[in-house]
Amino acid sequence: MIIAGLISSGLACFGYGIAWSLPMVIALMFVHGPEGFVHPMMTATMSKVVPETAQGELQGGLSGLMNIATLLGQVFFCAGVPLLPDARRAVPVAEFASFISSAGVAETLAMLLWLVPRQSAAARQG
């Protein structure tokens, strides 16, 4: 489910970058929906391999990383908006680049997760 969510996120981000109309953006929101499963599934997966005594550290670290990613993502996106005197005439190439780079990150993560060898529950306990 994590991989499917990341793939849908990457496709939707790429689509947002090239969208030319509001109906297209609304349609892409349905494509983007499965990304909502990524964080809970990743948290559950990580909490299974971390000892009970370290669960608080895991959850705190994940929250910290999410906050840093949110801050950096917003700074990156806003820095990409062209700062021209008349933005109505500007071509928002930098906004396009922000969405395309987000798509690239999501697809790269999906590919890395696909390539990571999976262990069975019996192998992890033994």
Residue pairs with C-beta under 8 A, 6 or more apart in sequence:
1 34
1 37
1 38
1 41
2 37
2 38
2 41
2 42
2 45
2 113
3 110
3 113
3 114
4 34
4 37
5 34
5 35
5 36
5 37
5 38
5 41
6 35
6 38
6 106
6 107
6 109
6 110
6 113
7 106
7 107
7 110
8 31
8 32
8 33
8 34
8 35
9 32
9 34
9 35
9 38
9 103
9 106
10 102
10 103
10 104
10 105
10 106
10 107
10 110
11 31
11 103
12 28
12 29
12 31
12 32
12 35
13 32
13 99
13 100
13 102
13 103
13 106
14 99
14 100
14 103
15 24
15 28
15 31
16 25
16 28
16 99
17 95
17 96
17 97
17 98
17 99
17 100
17 103
18 96
19 25
19 28
39 66
43 59
43 62
46 58
46 62
47 55
47 58
47 59
48 124
49 124
50 58
73 102
76 98
76 101
77 95
77 98
79 94
80 94
80 95
80 97
80 98
81 87
81 92
81 94
81 95
82 90
82 91
82 92
82 93
82 94
84 90
